[in-house]
Amino acid sequence: MSATAKDRRSGTPAARAGIALGITVAATAAVILLFGADAYDWVKAVHVIAVIAWMAGMLYLPRLFVYHAGSTPGSEQSETFKVMEYRLMTIIMNPAMIVSWVLGLWLAWQAGFFTSGWLHAKLALVVAMSAVHGMLSAAMRRFAEDGNTKSAGYWRVMNEVPTLLMFAIVILVIVKPF
């Protein structure tokens, strides 16, 4: 049995996402109960860690696609890329995105930022980042089926999209220009 088949036995992505969401909610509730007024800073720290993990995956997966697009379908190298891509998406990227969203929304609610223009712009960009995540997930499934039709050059360009979104998001959060 291949490593990918073993990974897939552990449940569907939706089930794993539900588990990650449940753990996040339980952990957030525990932090709020344990730390009271100091919970905001702890939740913010976990949110930043989740965002860093999500972005690491968002920057690395398209780079893997660059190399995967240059490998021969069915080759040992191609099969190795499939395992790497699947594990990156399911073990790191999906849970990190869920935690980022859940905690980020809680932080915005706690701080009363939902009426702020900069947060509306940031949320639009995070939705765009999530759309890119979804596009990368679909591409990962196509690669897994040896059905990729995009060139390595395409993936080099796509590798820059999360970077540009991240720059804009960070500026909005730190500078809060409006």
Contacts in CASP RR format, 6 or more apart in sequence:
PFRMAT RR
TARGET T0000
AUTHOR 0000-0000-0000
METHOD contacts of the structure
MODEL  1
MSATAKDRRSGTPAARAGIALGITVAATAAVILLFGADAYDWVKAVHVIA
VIAWMAGMLYLPRLFVYHAGSTPGSEQSETFKVMEYRLMTIIMNPAMIVS
WVLGLWLAWQAGFFTSGWLHAKLALVVAMSAVHGMLSAAMRRFAEDGNTK
SAGYWRVMNEVPTLLMFAIVILVIVKPF
2 79 0 8 1.000
2 83 0 8 1.000
3 83 0 8 1.000
4 82 0 8 1.000
4 83 0 8 1.000
4 86 0 8 1.000
4 144 0 8 1.000
7 83 0 8 1.000
7 86 0 8 1.000
7 87 0 8 1.000
7 90 0 8 1.000
8 86 0 8 1.000
10 16 0 8 1.000
13 90 0 8 1.000
13 94 0 8 1.000
16 90 0 8 1.000
16 94 0 8 1.000
16 95 0 8 1.000
17 94 0 8 1.000
17 95 0 8 1.000
17 98 0 8 1.000
18 98 0 8 1.000
20 94 0 8 1.000
20 95 0 8 1.000
20 98 0 8 1.000
20 99 0 8 1.000
21 98 0 8 1.000
21 102 0 8 1.000
24 98 0 8 1.000
24 99 0 8 1.000
24 102 0 8 1.000
24 103 0 8 1.000
25 102 0 8 1.000
27 46 0 8 1.000
28 43 0 8 1.000
28 46 0 8 1.000
28 102 0 8 1.000
28 103 0 8 1.000
28 106 0 8 1.000
31 39 0 8 1.000
31 42 0 8 1.000
31 43 0 8 1.000
31 46 0 8 1.000
32 39 0 8 1.000
32 43 0 8 1.000
35 42 0 8 1.000
40 107 0 8 1.000
40 110 0 8 1.000
40 111 0 8 1.000
43 103 0 8 1.000
43 106 0 8 1.000
43 107 0 8 1.000
43 110 0 8 1.000
44 103 0 8 1.000
44 107 0 8 1.000
46 99 0 8 1.000
46 103 0 8 1.000
47 99 0 8 1.000
47 100 0 8 1.000
47 103 0 8 1.000
47 104 0 8 1.000
47 107 0 8 1.000
50 96 0 8 1.000
50 97 0 8 1.000
50 99 0 8 1.000
50 100 0 8 1.000
50 103 0 8 1.000
51 96 0 8 1.000
51 100 0 8 1.000
53 92 0 8 1.000
53 93 0 8 1.000
53 96 0 8 1.000
54 92 0 8 1.000
54 93 0 8 1.000
54 96 0 8 1.000
54 97 0 8 1.000
54 100 0 8 1.000
54 133 0 8 1.000
55 162 0 8 1.000
55 166 0 8 1.000
56 92 0 8 1.000
57 88 0 8 1.000
57 92 0 8 1.000
57 93 0 8 1.000
57 96 0 8 1.000
58 93 0 8 1.000
58 129 0 8 1.000
58 132 0 8 1.000
58 133 0 8 1.000
58 136 0 8 1.000
58 162 0 8 1.000
58 166 0 8 1.000
59 159 0 8 1.000
59 162 0 8 1.000
59 163 0 8 1.000
60 88 0 8 1.000
61 85 0 8 1.000
61 88 0 8 1.000
61 89 0 8 1.000
61 93 0 8 1.000
61 136 0 8 1.000
61 140 0 8 1.000
62 136 0 8 1.000
62 155 0 8 1.000
62 156 0 8 1.000
62 158 0 8 1.000
62 159 0 8 1.000
62 162 0 8 1.000
63 155 0 8 1.000
63 159 0 8 1.000
64 81 0 8 1.000
64 84 0 8 1.000
64 85 0 8 1.000
64 88 0 8 1.000
65 85 0 8 1.000
65 136 0 8 1.000
65 139 0 8 1.000
65 143 0 8 1.000
65 148 0 8 1.000
65 150 0 8 1.000
65 152 0 8 1.000
65 155 0 8 1.000
65 158 0 8 1.000
66 152 0 8 1.000
66 153 0 8 1.000
66 155 0 8 1.000
66 156 0 8 1.000
66 159 0 8 1.000
67 81 0 8 1.000
67 152 0 8 1.000
68 78 0 8 1.000
68 81 0 8 1.000
68 82 0 8 1.000
68 85 0 8 1.000
68 143 0 8 1.000
68 148 0 8 1.000
69 148 0 8 1.000
69 150 0 8 1.000
69 151 0 8 1.000
69 152 0 8 1.000
69 153 0 8 1.000
69 154 0 8 1.000
69 155 0 8 1.000
70 152 0 8 1.000
71 77 0 8 1.000
71 78 0 8 1.000
71 81 0 8 1.000
72 78 0 8 1.000
73 146 0 8 1.000
73 147 0 8 1.000
74 146 0 8 1.000
78 146 0 8 1.000
81 143 0 8 1.000
82 143 0 8 1.000
82 144 0 8 1.000
85 140 0 8 1.000
85 143 0 8 1.000
85 144 0 8 1.000
86 140 0 8 1.000
86 144 0 8 1.000
89 136 0 8 1.000
89 137 0 8 1.000
89 140 0 8 1.000
93 133 0 8 1.000
93 136 0 8 1.000
94 137 0 8 1.000
97 130 0 8 1.000
97 133 0 8 1.000
100 126 0 8 1.000
101 126 0 8 1.000
101 130 0 8 1.000
108 114 0 8 1.000
108 119 0 8 1.000
113 119 0 8 1.000
116 176 0 8 1.000
116 178 0 8 1.000
117 178 0 8 1.000
118 172 0 8 1.000
118 173 0 8 1.000
118 175 0 8 1.000
118 176 0 8 1.000
118 177 0 8 1.000
118 178 0 8 1.000
119 172 0 8 1.000
121 172 0 8 1.000
121 178 0 8 1.000
122 169 0 8 1.000
122 172 0 8 1.000
122 173 0 8 1.000
125 165 0 8 1.000
125 168 0 8 1.000
125 169 0 8 1.000
125 172 0 8 1.000
126 169 0 8 1.000
128 165 0 8 1.000
129 162 0 8 1.000
129 165 0 8 1.000
129 166 0 8 1.000
129 169 0 8 1.000
132 158 0 8 1.000
132 161 0 8 1.000
132 162 0 8 1.000
132 165 0 8 1.000
136 158 0 8 1.000
139 148 0 8 1.000
139 150 0 8 1.000
142 148 0 8 1.000
142 149 0 8 1.000
171 177 0 8 1.000
END
